[in-house]
Amino acid sequence: MVDSGIDHEDVIIREGNLSTNKRKLFYKNLFVFLKNISELYGKEVIFCQHPKINYTIYPEFNEIKNAFKCIKFETEKHINDSEIVLFFESSAIVNAILLKKKIINLQSNLMGPYLFKRNNLYKNEINLYQVDLNDFSLPSKKELDFILKDRTKYYDRYIQDNIFFEKNISCYDQIKNILNENFFKN
């Protein structure tokens, strides 16, 4: 689970603080979904927290924290090791796309208009499977695996059109090379 934080500062700047009731309902719905997906796959859920969000101030998050492993600063590692990547709007999803991971895009009207719109950008661009946390039912594991695997066929075009990618060079080295060539030439 890759989280951008429903209370991310970008959201607060644009929409103000989320009400306590909406936050409670959001985390309750998220917990129910995570529990369902964990049981469906018989796998541990690892919740990759956004490093700038202080989840400890939200008592509503405690149920998730108590039921699942919550970590910070290891998102790339856990995306690499995952079978399925669950996410809200997050640039970290690019790693999952490059690795051709099965992806479930989570959404909720409780996110507010800013996150809701940004969240749907990836979904619409690469036809990601999306689950509405407010009202969902999961198909069987076999059906879900088929759906998720089928959606990976849309990744190549997205990679080609949107991600600067050379297979034998890490993305960090690619960025360094571009910066060196364009800004630090001798």
Secondary structure, DSSP 8 states (H G I E B T S, - for coil): -B---TT-HHHHHHH----HHHHHHHHHHHHHHHHHHHHHHT---EEE--TT--GGG-GGGHHHHHHSEEESS-HHHHHHH-SEEEESS-TTHHHHHHTT-EEEEEE-GGG-HHHHHHHHHHHHHHT-EEEETTS-----HHHHHHHHHHHGGGHHHHHHHH----TTS-HHHHHHHHHHHHH---
